[in-house]
């Protein structure tokens, strides 16, 4: 279901016409924050070639790391669905939490107390200045939809996520569902 106003916990689906921006082409972004000061979110469907164990030597298990967006790509962020295990987490919406005590995360992963279906790591984030996201929504760079999956969003396969959301939108979007990612290579 589409929405008219952004709010934390909603999803931004990149319009098929948003092909000039490599960071956001075929992206699904979870908004973690939206206010008069600006917006912040994480791209859910762009896995990197790194594992968390490559970046944090104390972590022994290779959970995937995703490109969260073009801002501060040298910083690590995480969202999860286990606030009862991680102190200092902030609820985004619908049982999805942002941040928390990182030492606790390291121990939980190494002890096998959380799986990659409970947490997602990102290098960088997606950010918009005050009213910038509203302008991009008005110019139809994004489709704003409810996160009907709630915290089951972590189970969604990254490669097919944008395509699935485009199919759910239906109508004029269906023609784009099977189009090549780079039409010039067609």
N, C-alpha and C positions, 0 to 999 in steps of 0.2 A: 504494500500500500504506500503510495507516494505521500509526501508531506509538503506543506507549503513553507514552514519555518524550521530552520535548523535547531537542533538541541543535542546536548550530549547523549550518546547512546544511539543516535541515528546513523544511518549509512549514507555515504555519498557514492553514487555509481557514476563513473566517468562516462560522459556522453560519447557515443561512437565518433563524433566529429572532433573530439579532443585528441587529435593525433600528433600535433606538433610538440607536445610536452612529453618527453620520454619518461619522466618521473611518474606521470599520471595516466598515460595511455592504458586503457583497459584496467583501471584501478578500482578497487572497492576500499573505501576509507571509513573506519569507525571513528566518529567524532567523540573525543574524550572530554572536550571542553568547548563551550560556546558562550560568549558573553559580549557585552558592548566593547570590550577591549580587543577582542579577536577570537579566533578559533584554533583548535589544535586537534589533530587526529593521527591515526596510524593506518598505513596501507596494509591491508590484511592478506593480499594475494600476490606479493612479490618476494618469494624466497630468494635469499642470497646464496652464494656458494660457501658460506661459512657455517660452522656449527658453534654453539655457545662454548663448547669445550676448546675450540680454537682461539677464542677471544678471552676466556676467563679460565686460566690454568687450574684453578681450584675445583672447577666443575669437571667431573669425570665422564658424564653421559652426554652424547652428542645430540642435543636438541637443536632444531633448525633456528636460524636467525633470518628475519625478514627486513626488507628495506621499508622503514616506517615512513620515509618521505625525504625531501631534499634538504631539510633544515637540521643542522647539528648532527651530521652523519658520523661524527666521531664519538658520539655518546650512545650508550646502551639504555634502552627503555624496555619495560615489560608490562603486559596486562595479564590478568589471571582470573580464575574463578574459585580460588581457595582462600578467602579472607579469614576464615577460621584458623588457618595455619600461618598466615603472614600478617604480622603486626604492621600498623601504619599504612594500610591500604586505603585508597580512596575509591568509593563506588562511582563508576561511570554511569551505569544503568543496567537493569535486568540481570543482576548477578555477575557483572563484569567489573573487575577492579583494576586499578592502575597503581603501580609501584608498591612500595612496602620495604621491609627490612631485607636487604640483599644478602646478608650473611645467612639469614633464615632460608632464603631461596636456595642458596648453595647447598646447605645441609639437607633440605627437603629433596632436592634433585639427587644428590649423591646417595641418600638413604633409600631412594625409590618410593618416597612418600607422595610425590606428584609426578605425573606423566606429561608428555608434550601435548596432550589433549587438555591439560589444565592451565597451561601458560604459553605465552607467545612473546618472544624477544624481538626487538627491533633496533636497528641502527638508524638513528635519525627519527624525525617526525614530520608531519605535514602541518604547516602553520599558515594562518591568514591574519592580516592586520584587521583592525576594526572595520567592519562593513565590507571587507574585501570578498569574503565568502558570499555574502548577500549579492554582491555585484556579479560574481561568477555564476551564481544560481540564476540571476535574472538574464544573463547572457547565454544561458543553457549550456554551460560547460559541465554541469553536474545534474543528476537526478537525485533528489533526496527521498529516501525510503525508510520506513520503520525497520528496525532489526527484529523481525519476527522470530528469529532463531534463538534470541536471547543468548545465554552463555554457551549454547551448543554451536555457536559460530566458530569455535576452535576446532570443531570436527570437520569443517568444510574443506575439501581439497582445494588448495590455492590455485592451481592451474585452471580449474573449471569454474571458479567462483564468479568471475565477471560474466562469463557466458550464461551461467545459471540465472543470475540476476537480470540480465538482458531478456532471457526467455520469460521470466516472471513478469517483467514489465509489458511484454507482448506488443501488440499494435505495430507502430512504425519502427520499433526496435528490432523486431524479428529478422528483418532483412540483414541486420548487422551481426547477428549471432554467429553466422558461418562465414563471414567475410574474413579474409586474411588480415593478420595484425598490421602488416605493412602493405597496403593496396598496391604500391608501386612495384612490388615483387610479383604481382599476379601475372 
